[in-house]
């Protein structure tokens, strides 16, 4: 996949040395488009803060803010254009008290080497069952997607024990980092949508989010490790597919290969 060189406001002017900017450019070059968009937006926010705190940097910061705003918009439009052409791959109705509906069984076929980043919107991560579900899904995601490098998790803050929630998410982030996978999590008080968006162009929408299993406080039952044994609550699942987000709008002469060779290096959990 070819990439255009990143524009500079002025060849004699060095861009501000902010980590999100460096990371955003690296993500874009390696095809991690969804993460690049968020990092550009983070860069814009920090540049605005810098220009307010240091008036002498207002002019150069303003130039780069415009550049990063333009690039983030272009990438958002690229993702949006793909989503608008998506098609339904599957619709699954999960019946109450049914079993055999683990994340692996339902979604394993869509988790493969084309997935290099995943965004998880899950509003509810406040109790032990929620965290257990999240961990199991992450295990399935990481095990199936050898080239997964970035995970972005968005959830609501715990209104009762926010520090405990943050501590747990930090532990998960640190553990994933040992396998060369970066987890970034963010809080959103207004989050309602439950969905999983994969860079391969697969979008998974579950009525109850990750928490369609019946909660259990008993650790001495089948289903503790293998979620196929767990009873489910009734919900609906829709799986959509569009063109991989790292790909530009489709060109009839373009090879149909969604794996970017520039970043084709397995994560640290791969057995290869």
Residue frames as qw, qx, qy, qz and C-alpha x, y, z in Angstrom:
[[0.000, 0.890, 0.456, 0.000, 0.00, 0.00, 0.00],
 [0.439, 0.363, -0.015, 0.822, 1.47, 3.37, -0.99],
 [0.296, -0.783, -0.404, 0.367, 1.47, 6.38, 1.30],
 [0.297, 0.824, 0.052, 0.479, 1.84, 10.02, 0.43],
 [0.463, 0.068, -0.432, 0.771, 4.51, 11.91, 2.36],
 [0.234, -0.752, -0.546, 0.286, 3.05, 13.84, 5.24],
 [0.256, 0.788, 0.138, 0.543, 2.73, 17.58, 4.44],
 [0.490, -0.331, -0.331, 0.735, 4.68, 20.17, 6.41],
 [0.039, 0.927, 0.311, -0.206, 3.57, 23.70, 7.11],
 [0.199, 0.929, -0.312, -0.025, 7.03, 25.00, 6.32],
 [0.894, 0.223, -0.304, 0.242, 10.14, 23.01, 5.36],
 [0.304, 0.495, -0.460, 0.672, 12.23, 25.26, 7.62],
 [0.494, -0.441, 0.310, -0.682, 9.89, 24.76, 10.55],
 [0.222, 0.070, -0.963, 0.135, 10.08, 21.62, 12.67],
 [0.583, -0.483, -0.444, -0.479, 6.72, 20.22, 13.81],
 [0.466, -0.602, 0.414, -0.499, 6.12, 20.20, 17.58],
 [0.344, 0.236, -0.903, 0.104, 7.64, 17.12, 19.21],
 [0.655, -0.190, 0.354, -0.641, 4.51, 15.51, 20.63],
 [0.287, -0.154, 0.946, 0.007, 4.31, 11.75, 21.11],
 [0.590, 0.461, 0.587, -0.307, 0.74, 11.46, 19.70],
 [0.461, 0.760, -0.217, -0.403, 1.87, 13.13, 16.45],
 [0.044, 0.510, -0.843, -0.166, 4.77, 10.71, 16.01],
 [0.387, 0.072, 0.902, -0.178, 2.51, 7.77, 16.86],
 [0.582, 0.595, 0.319, -0.453, -0.26, 8.98, 14.52],
 [0.407, 0.700, -0.460, -0.365, 2.11, 9.23, 11.56],
 [0.082, -0.324, 0.942, 0.028, 3.53, 5.80, 12.33],
 [0.506, 0.272, 0.746, -0.337, 0.04, 4.30, 12.58],
 [0.587, 0.671, 0.042, -0.452, -0.97, 5.78, 9.26],
 [0.253, 0.631, -0.685, -0.261, 2.17, 4.50, 7.56],
 [0.074, -0.162, 0.982, -0.060, 1.53, 0.97, 8.85],
 [0.356, -0.237, -0.722, -0.544, -2.16, 0.97, 7.96],
 [0.234, -0.429, -0.766, 0.417, -3.60, 1.42, 11.46],
 [0.014, 0.462, 0.319, 0.827, -6.05, 4.04, 10.27],
 [0.485, -0.722, -0.432, -0.239, -8.57, 4.06, 13.12],
 [0.655, -0.529, -0.202, 0.501, -5.86, 4.56, 15.71],
 [0.409, 0.127, 0.162, 0.889, -4.20, 7.25, 13.55],
 [0.150, -0.674, -0.389, -0.610, -7.43, 9.28, 13.49],
 [0.599, -0.747, -0.289, 0.013, -7.71, 9.30, 17.28],
 [0.672, -0.320, -0.023, 0.667, -4.04, 10.15, 17.71],
 [0.245, 0.377, 0.252, 0.857, -4.30, 13.08, 15.29],
 [0.353, -0.758, -0.345, -0.425, -7.30, 14.31, 17.28],
 [0.704, -0.604, -0.185, 0.324, -5.31, 13.97, 20.50],
 [0.560, 0.018, 0.104, 0.822, -2.44, 15.89, 18.87],
 [0.004, 0.621, 0.315, 0.717, -4.80, 18.72, 17.89],
 [0.557, -0.770, -0.291, -0.110, -6.06, 18.95, 21.48],
 [0.720, -0.447, -0.051, 0.529, -2.52, 19.08, 22.89],
 [0.417, 0.256, 0.210, 0.846, -1.38, 21.65, 20.32],
 [0.207, -0.764, -0.312, -0.525, -4.30, 23.87, 21.30],
 [0.676, -0.698, -0.171, 0.163, -3.25, 23.55, 24.94],
 [0.681, -0.135, 0.080, 0.715, 0.35, 24.36, 24.02],
 [0.234, 0.500, 0.266, 0.790, -0.59, 27.46, 22.03],
 [0.392, -0.816, -0.259, -0.337, -2.68, 28.77, 24.94],
 [0.748, -0.592, -0.065, 0.294, 0.02, 28.10, 27.52],
 [0.518, -0.344, 0.289, 0.728, 2.87, 29.48, 25.39],
 [0.380, 0.826, 0.203, -0.364, 1.77, 32.48, 23.28],
 [0.005, 0.690, -0.554, -0.466, 5.06, 32.51, 21.35],
 [0.222, -0.076, 0.937, 0.260, 4.13, 29.10, 19.89],
 [0.506, 0.491, 0.475, -0.527, 0.62, 30.12, 18.86],
 [0.473, 0.644, -0.305, -0.518, 1.55, 30.76, 15.21],
 [0.218, 0.360, -0.885, -0.201, 3.51, 27.54, 14.49],
 [0.273, 0.126, 0.898, -0.321, 1.02, 25.46, 16.47],
 [0.532, 0.517, 0.248, -0.623, -1.83, 26.95, 14.47],
 [0.421, 0.518, -0.587, -0.458, -0.23, 25.87, 11.21],
 [0.147, 0.170, -0.975, -0.010, 0.14, 22.27, 12.33],
 [0.399, 0.260, 0.677, -0.560, -3.31, 22.18, 13.88],
 [0.600, 0.517, -0.078, -0.606, -4.75, 22.93, 10.43],
 [0.360, 0.418, -0.798, -0.243, -2.60, 20.21, 8.85],
 [0.024, -0.025, 0.969, -0.244, -3.62, 17.55, 11.38],
 [0.493, 0.364, 0.450, -0.650, -7.28, 18.59, 11.25],
 [0.575, 0.500, -0.358, -0.540, -7.21, 18.19, 7.47],
 [0.295, 0.300, -0.903, -0.081, -5.51, 14.80, 7.65],
 [0.229, 0.100, 0.853, -0.457, -7.84, 13.49, 10.38],
 [0.575, 0.434, 0.192, -0.666, -10.83, 14.61, 8.29],
 [0.506, 0.454, -0.609, -0.408, -9.47, 12.84, 5.20],
 [0.142, 0.149, -0.971, 0.125, -9.01, 9.61, 7.13],
 [0.379, 0.242, 0.656, -0.606, -12.47, 9.87, 8.73],
 [0.611, 0.469, -0.116, -0.627, -13.99, 10.33, 5.27],
 [0.364, 0.358, -0.836, -0.201, -12.06, 7.27, 4.07],
 [0.068, 0.052, 0.936, -0.340, -13.51, 5.16, 6.90],
 [0.456, 0.378, 0.388, -0.706, -16.98, 6.67, 6.45],
 [0.541, 0.428, -0.429, -0.583, -17.02, 5.91, 2.72],
 [0.271, 0.158, -0.948, -0.045, -16.24, 2.26, 3.42],
 [0.180, 0.187, 0.803, -0.536, -18.89, 1.98, 6.15],
 [0.508, 0.394, 0.084, -0.762, -21.54, 3.44, 3.83],
 [0.619, 0.344, -0.569, -0.417, -20.92, 0.60, 1.38],
 [0.193, -0.252, 0.907, -0.276, -21.08, -2.12, 4.04],
 [0.674, -0.077, -0.535, -0.504, -23.23, -5.21, 3.71],
 [0.721, -0.405, 0.377, -0.417, -24.76, -7.54, 6.28],
 [0.287, 0.371, -0.882, -0.052, -22.79, -10.75, 6.68],
 [0.401, -0.224, -0.885, 0.080, -24.89, -12.40, 9.34],
 [0.455, -0.463, 0.128, -0.749, -27.74, -11.92, 11.78],
 [0.427, -0.029, -0.874, 0.230, -27.81, -14.10, 14.89],
 [0.575, -0.557, -0.053, -0.597, -30.66, -14.39, 17.37],
 [0.262, 0.189, -0.843, 0.430, -29.52, -15.61, 20.76],
 [0.615, -0.497, -0.457, -0.408, -32.30, -17.24, 22.76],
 [0.432, -0.643, 0.399, -0.491, -32.63, -17.01, 26.52],
 [0.774, -0.368, 0.491, -0.153, -30.89, -19.84, 28.41],
 [0.883, 0.453, -0.118, 0.045, -29.19, -21.10, 25.24],
 [0.612, -0.595, 0.403, 0.331, -25.58, -22.30, 25.37],
 [0.718, 0.173, 0.478, 0.475, -22.81, -22.70, 22.81],
 [0.283, 0.904, 0.212, 0.241, -22.61, -18.97, 22.03],
 [0.607, -0.528, 0.055, 0.592, -19.07, -18.15, 23.11],
 [0.136, 0.848, -0.202, -0.471, -17.19, -15.25, 21.49],
 [0.223, -0.368, 0.803, 0.412, -15.02, -17.76, 19.66],
 [0.379, 0.333, 0.857, 0.101, -17.99, -19.67, 18.24],
 [0.297, 0.835, 0.410, -0.216, -19.89, -16.54, 17.14],
 [0.176, 0.955, -0.130, -0.201, -17.07, -14.29, 15.97],
 [0.643, -0.420, 0.526, 0.364, -14.01, -16.50, 15.44],
 [0.662, 0.427, 0.505, 0.353, -14.59, -16.72, 11.68],
 [0.237, 0.928, 0.145, 0.248, -14.25, -12.92, 11.40],
 [0.393, -0.855, 0.324, 0.099, -11.09, -12.64, 13.49],
 [0.914, 0.237, 0.137, 0.299, -8.07, -13.28, 11.28],
 [0.637, -0.166, 0.114, 0.744, -4.72, -11.97, 10.06],
 [0.201, 0.589, 0.327, 0.711, -6.37, -8.97, 8.36],
 [0.413, -0.866, -0.249, -0.134, -7.28, -7.52, 11.76],
 [0.560, 0.277, -0.315, 0.714, -4.54, -5.13, 12.88],
 [0.041, -0.098, 0.411, -0.905, -6.58, -2.95, 15.21],
 [0.288, -0.509, -0.790, -0.186, -9.87, -3.20, 17.01],
 [0.163, -0.273, 0.226, -0.921, -12.16, -0.66, 18.65],
 [0.321, -0.386, -0.861, 0.083, -14.49, -1.85, 21.39],
 [0.284, -0.368, 0.075, -0.882, -17.40, 0.30, 22.59],
 [0.532, -0.349, -0.770, 0.054, -18.73, -1.27, 25.79],
 [0.239, -0.712, 0.017, -0.661, -20.58, 1.11, 28.14],
 [0.747, -0.579, 0.103, -0.311, -20.62, -1.21, 31.14],
 [0.714, 0.239, -0.550, 0.363, -17.35, -2.31, 32.72],
 [0.294, -0.660, 0.286, -0.630, -18.04, -1.91, 36.41],
 [0.781, -0.408, 0.371, -0.292, -18.36, -5.34, 38.06],
 [0.423, -0.425, 0.783, 0.165, -16.40, -8.58, 38.06],
 [0.680, 0.368, 0.634, 0.026, -18.61, -10.30, 35.49],
 [0.424, 0.895, 0.006, -0.139, -18.12, -7.39, 33.09],
 [0.080, -0.780, 0.600, 0.155, -14.35, -7.59, 33.44],
 [0.598, -0.121, 0.789, 0.071, -14.39, -11.38, 33.02],
 [0.663, 0.623, 0.413, -0.036, -16.33, -11.00, 29.77],
 [0.249, 0.927, -0.245, -0.136, -13.93, -8.36, 28.51],
 [0.314, -0.595, 0.727, 0.135, -10.88, -10.49, 29.30],
 [0.677, 0.140, 0.720, 0.061, -12.34, -13.53, 27.57],
 [0.578, 0.788, 0.206, -0.051, -13.16, -11.50, 24.46],
 [0.056, 0.884, -0.445, -0.133, -9.64, -10.04, 24.42],
 [0.537, -0.323, 0.770, 0.119, -8.20, -13.55, 24.68],
 [0.686, 0.452, 0.568, 0.052, -10.24, -14.64, 21.65],
 [0.358, 0.928, -0.017, -0.098, -9.33, -11.48, 19.72],
 [0.134, -0.792, 0.580, 0.137, -5.61, -11.73, 20.40],
 [0.632, -0.154, 0.754, 0.087, -5.43, -15.49, 19.81],
 [0.663, 0.535, 0.519, 0.072, -7.10, -15.27, 16.39],
 [0.360, 0.927, 0.025, 0.098, -5.56, -12.02, 15.12],
 [0.835, -0.138, -0.010, 0.533, -1.81, -12.55, 14.85],
 [0.415, 0.330, 0.094, 0.843, -1.13, -9.06, 13.49],
 [0.301, -0.868, -0.353, -0.177, -3.27, -7.19, 16.00],
 [0.512, 0.170, -0.289, 0.791, -1.26, -4.25, 17.38],
 [0.098, -0.151, 0.211, -0.961, -3.79, -1.68, 18.66],
 [0.244, -0.549, -0.798, -0.043, -6.95, -1.94, 20.76],
 [0.096, -0.253, 0.125, -0.955, -9.04, 1.10, 21.62],
 [0.273, -0.455, -0.838, 0.127, -11.56, 0.57, 24.43],
 [0.177, -0.326, 0.025, -0.928, -14.29, 3.11, 25.18],
 [0.400, -0.445, -0.797, 0.088, -16.51, 2.72, 28.24],
 [0.310, -0.820, -0.124, -0.465, -18.37, 4.71, 30.86],
 [0.136, 0.434, -0.659, 0.599, -16.57, 5.61, 34.09],
 [0.482, -0.378, -0.777, 0.146, -17.60, 3.62, 37.15],
 [0.219, -0.738, -0.069, -0.635, -19.67, 6.08, 39.23],
 [0.778, -0.616, -0.047, -0.117, -18.97, 4.18, 42.47],
 [0.737, -0.486, 0.323, 0.340, -15.37, 2.94, 42.20],
 [0.560, 0.820, -0.114, -0.045, -13.64, 4.82, 39.35],
 [0.089, -0.757, 0.647, -0.003, -10.13, 4.28, 40.76],
 [0.659, -0.133, 0.739, -0.051, -10.66, 0.53, 40.95],
 [0.749, 0.594, 0.284, -0.071, -11.92, 0.48, 37.36],
 [0.328, 0.880, -0.344, -0.014, -8.87, 2.42, 36.20],
 [0.383, -0.568, 0.728, -0.030, -6.55, 0.10, 38.13],
 [0.774, 0.150, 0.614, -0.036, -8.05, -2.96, 36.42],
 [0.648, 0.755, 0.099, -0.006, -7.82, -1.40, 32.96],
 [0.037, 0.856, -0.516, -0.007, -4.21, -0.40, 33.63],
 [0.585, -0.323, 0.744, -0.003, -3.41, -3.99, 34.56],
 [0.774, 0.443, 0.451, 0.011, -4.96, -5.23, 31.33],
 [0.399, 0.903, -0.157, -0.024, -3.08, -2.56, 29.36],
 [0.221, -0.728, 0.649, 0.023, 0.24, -3.55, 30.95],
 [0.716, -0.061, 0.695, 0.009, -0.35, -7.23, 30.26],
 [0.713, 0.647, 0.272, 0.015, -1.17, -6.64, 26.59],
 [0.149, 0.922, -0.351, -0.073, 1.95, -4.50, 26.26],
 [0.513, -0.462, 0.714, 0.119, 4.08, -7.57, 27.04],
 [0.664, 0.282, 0.667, 0.187, 2.72, -9.05, 23.81],
 [0.216, -0.122, 0.377, 0.893, 3.46, -5.89, 21.81],
 [0.054, -0.628, -0.663, -0.404, -0.20, -4.84, 21.72],
 [0.058, 0.067, -0.255, 0.963, -1.12, -1.31, 22.71],
 [0.170, -0.657, -0.734, -0.042, -4.38, -0.83, 24.59],
 [0.011, 0.142, -0.117, 0.983, -5.73, 2.69, 24.86],
 [0.159, -0.587, -0.792, 0.045, -8.85, 3.17, 26.94],
 [0.024, -0.195, 0.015, -0.980, -11.02, 6.24, 27.28],
 [0.054, 0.436, 0.772, -0.459, -14.06, 7.21, 29.31],
 [0.158, -0.214, -0.398, -0.878, -17.27, 8.61, 27.83],
 [0.248, 0.162, 0.655, -0.695, -20.20, 9.44, 30.14],
 [0.582, 0.368, 0.026, -0.724, -22.59, 9.55, 27.18],
 [0.168, 0.269, -0.886, -0.339, -21.65, 6.21, 25.60],
 [0.748, 0.093, 0.368, -0.545, -24.65, 4.05, 24.66],
 [0.782, 0.449, -0.337, -0.271, -23.68, 2.23, 21.47],
 [0.706, -0.372, 0.600, 0.051, -22.29, -1.27, 21.89],
 [0.814, 0.573, -0.066, -0.069, -20.15, -2.33, 18.97],
 [0.666, -0.411, 0.458, 0.422, -16.84, -3.82, 17.92],
 [0.551, 0.814, -0.092, -0.157, -15.12, -2.32, 14.88],
 [0.790, -0.241, 0.401, 0.396, -12.21, -4.19, 13.30],
 [0.007, -0.664, 0.375, 0.647, -9.73, -2.67, 10.85],
 [0.268, 0.029, 0.878, 0.396, -10.53, -5.46, 8.38],
 [0.309, -0.093, -0.369, -0.871, -13.89, -3.76, 7.84],
 [0.439, -0.374, -0.814, -0.072, -15.95, -6.06, 10.08],
 [0.250, -0.331, 0.280, -0.866, -18.41, -4.34, 12.42],
 [0.384, -0.273, -0.879, 0.071, -20.11, -6.40, 15.15],
 [0.331, -0.347, 0.142, -0.866, -23.18, -5.01, 16.90],
 [0.367, -0.238, -0.886, 0.150, -24.60, -6.91, 19.87],
 [0.359, -0.714, -0.350, -0.489, -27.79, -5.75, 21.58],
 [0.693, -0.717, -0.071, 0.013, -26.36, -6.43, 25.04],
 [0.077, 0.848, -0.517, 0.083, -22.74, -5.76, 24.12],
 [0.348, 0.374, -0.847, 0.149, -20.21, -8.22, 25.53],
 [0.225, -0.127, 0.761, -0.596, -22.52, -9.03, 28.41],
 [0.697, -0.009, -0.338, -0.632, -25.06, -11.37, 26.83],
 [0.528, -0.016, -0.833, 0.165, -24.11, -14.16, 29.22],
 [0.613, -0.700, -0.275, -0.243, -26.05, -14.69, 32.41],
 [0.000, -0.701, 0.531, -0.476, -24.04, -13.34, 35.33],
 [0.880, -0.267, -0.391, 0.018, -22.79, -15.88, 37.84],
 [0.247, -0.810, 0.422, -0.323, -21.16, -15.43, 41.23],
 [0.906, -0.262, 0.332, -0.033, -20.33, -19.12, 41.49],
 [0.171, 0.735, -0.617, -0.224, -16.78, -19.90, 40.38],
 [0.330, -0.209, 0.921, -0.011, -17.30, -23.67, 40.68],
 [0.702, 0.480, 0.428, -0.307, -19.47, -24.14, 37.59],
 [0.599, 0.202, 0.546, 0.550, -18.79, -25.06, 33.97],
 [0.253, 0.865, 0.306, 0.306, -18.30, -21.95, 31.91],
 [0.442, -0.810, 0.062, 0.381, -15.69, -20.35, 34.10],
 [0.328, -0.464, 0.537, 0.624, -13.11, -20.75, 31.31],
 [0.125, 0.153, 0.795, 0.574, -15.04, -22.12, 28.33],
 [0.302, 0.221, 0.200, -0.906, -17.85, -19.68, 27.62],
 [0.437, -0.032, -0.709, -0.553, -19.69, -22.20, 25.42],
 [0.332, -0.291, -0.871, 0.217, -20.99, -23.71, 28.67],
 [0.027, 0.211, 0.386, -0.898, -22.53, -20.44, 29.81],
 [0.192, 0.675, 0.712, -0.017, -26.22, -19.70, 29.59],
 [0.201, 0.166, 0.239, 0.935, -27.16, -16.62, 27.57],
 [0.242, 0.547, 0.416, -0.685, -29.65, -13.82, 27.81],
 [0.536, 0.623, 0.544, 0.169, -31.85, -13.11, 24.79],
 [0.048, -0.744, 0.164, 0.646, -30.30, -10.63, 22.36],
 [0.745, 0.638, 0.191, 0.038, -29.64, -9.94, 18.68],
 [0.491, -0.496, 0.410, 0.587, -26.31, -9.81, 16.85],
 [0.631, 0.767, 0.106, -0.048, -25.60, -8.14, 13.49],
 [0.606, -0.377, 0.408, 0.570, -22.30, -8.55, 11.67],
 [0.473, 0.861, 0.065, -0.174, -21.46, -6.14, 8.86],
 [0.715, -0.155, 0.358, 0.580, -18.59, -6.05, 6.39],
 [0.364, 0.922, -0.012, -0.133, -17.07, -3.25, 4.35],
 [0.708, 0.540, -0.260, 0.373, -13.72, -2.67, 2.69],
 [0.705, -0.329, -0.285, 0.560, -10.73, -2.67, 5.05],
 [0.102, -0.963, -0.166, 0.185, -10.24, 0.82, 6.47],
 [0.459, -0.554, 0.377, 0.584, -6.56, 1.02, 5.51],
 [0.448, 0.260, 0.650, 0.556, -7.51, 0.72, 1.85],
 [0.137, 0.297, -0.087, -0.941, -8.31, 3.79, -0.19],
 [0.692, 0.395, 0.227, -0.560, -11.59, 3.84, -2.19],
 [0.780, 0.045, 0.606, 0.148, -11.63, 0.82, -4.45],
 [0.250, 0.641, -0.478, -0.547, -9.72, 0.95, -7.73],
 [0.937, 0.238, 0.036, -0.254, -10.66, -1.76, -10.27],
 [0.702, 0.535, -0.436, 0.177, -6.98, -2.30, -11.03],
 [0.226, -0.655, 0.586, -0.419, -5.89, -2.60, -7.40],
 [0.446, 0.088, -0.888, 0.070, -4.83, -6.04, -6.09],
 [0.681, -0.524, -0.202, -0.470, -7.36, -7.53, -3.65],
 [0.682, -0.045, -0.574, 0.451, -5.01, -7.95, -0.70],
 [0.365, -0.854, -0.143, -0.343, -5.95, -6.42, 2.64],
 [0.787, -0.494, -0.042, 0.367, -2.76, -7.30, 4.49],
 [0.172, 0.955, -0.228, 0.076, -0.23, -4.47, 4.58],
 [0.888, 0.145, -0.265, 0.347, 3.20, -6.01, 4.12],
 [0.201, 0.647, -0.332, 0.656, 4.85, -3.00, 5.77],
 [0.420, -0.479, 0.467, -0.613, 3.40, -4.01, 9.12],
 [0.908, -0.024, -0.332, -0.255, 3.15, -7.79, 8.61],
 [0.287, 0.334, -0.777, 0.450, 4.92, -8.72, 11.82],
 [0.595, -0.473, -0.637, -0.129, 3.01, -10.88, 14.33],
 [0.382, -0.766, 0.199, -0.477, 2.33, -9.59, 17.82],
 [0.014, 0.510, -0.796, 0.326, 4.11, -11.09, 20.81],
 [0.687, -0.077, 0.562, -0.455, 1.33, -13.61, 21.49],
 [0.807, 0.422, -0.262, -0.321, 1.63, -15.33, 18.13],
 [0.856, -0.297, 0.416, 0.083, 3.09, -18.83, 18.21],
 [0.791, 0.544, 0.084, 0.269, 4.73, -18.31, 14.79]]
